Structure formats: structure tokens, C-alpha cells
Amino acid sequence: MSATTSRDANPQGSLHTVVSRRSFEDWIGGPPYERDLYRWPMDETKHAWPGQYKDIAVQLAWEAWCEAANAATLARAAKGADPATE
């Protein structure tokens, strides 16, 4: 998933939330976690995982952060689409 600057913005025509990598990095890099935020360079010829975090725990946390944001967006959309579920 690509990151942009707005956590709550949706790409036009999509129910997927565009997640802020900066918000995530502020959270995971700050106390009490203070994890390293190093990412593999974007050179696909030299690195198998370009752009991903070198620390697998941070990478998995990033992926979970993105999925949680998308799940919340889908839940809001489902609520709005079917008033009987409110």
C-alpha cells in the first residue's frame, strides 16, 4: 500500500483508506515502542523488499495499521449503505 499524508482520505472511487506513514512512524518510533524505522532502498535490482521496513515487526505493524484503517472505512461504508444495520 502506498502512503500519503492523509489518514482519513479515500482515493476517488475506492473504499480503501490512504494511510499516513508519518502518523504510523510517529506512533511506532515513539515511546514506549521506540522501534527502528529503517527501510530497504527502492532499488529492486539490489534488494528483495524495496521500501519495506528492515525490522519485520515494524513491517507487520505497518501492514496491520493499514488493514485496520481499511476495515474501519469499510465498516463505515457498510453502515451508510444499509441503514437497517445501524
N, C-alpha and C positions, 0 to 999 in steps of 0.2 A: 504494500500500500504506500502511496506517495504521501508525504506530509506537506501541509500548508500552514498558514498562520491562524486559521480559524477552527476551533474545535467543534463548533456547532453548525458550521456551514455545510450545506449539501451540494454536491456537484449537480448541475442542472440535469433534471430527468433521472436522478439517482436517489435511492434511499440510503446509500452508504454515506456515512459521516466522514468529512475530511478532518482528520485528526491532527492536532498541533504537536509536532515532535518537540517543540520547545517546552510546552507545558509538561509533557512526559519527562523530558530530561531534567527540568527543574524539580520535579517530584522525585524521580529515582536517584538523582545526583545529590539531593539534599538530605539532611538528617531525617530520620535515623538510618537511611539506606546507604547513602554516600557511595554509590556504585560508579565504576569507571565507565565513561561514555564513549570510548574509542570505537570507531567504526572502520571496517575494511575500506580501502580506497575503491573508487568506482571503476577501476581498470579491470575489466573482465578477462583480459589476457594474462594477468598475473595473480588474480585472486578468485577463488571459487565462489565466494559470497560477497560480491561488491555491495557496499552500502549498508551491510548488516553489522550489528554490534559484535565486537570481538568476544565479549562476555556472553555466553549462551543464556545465562539467567536474565541479563538485561534484554537480549533479543526476544526471549519468550515473554517477558513482562511487556515489551513494546507490542508484540502481537496480541496479547491479551487485552491491553489498553485499547487497541484499535477495534477488536471484536466487541468489547463492552460498549464502546461508543456506538458501533453499528447496531448492536442489539437494542440499545435504548432508542435509537432512531426508528428502527423497525417496529418497536412496541408502540411508540407514539403514532406512527403512521397507521398501524392496525387499529388503534383506538379511534382515530379520526375517521377511518374508512367504514367502521362498523359501530354505530352508536349503541347497539344492543350489548356490546361487550363492556361498556363503561360501568 
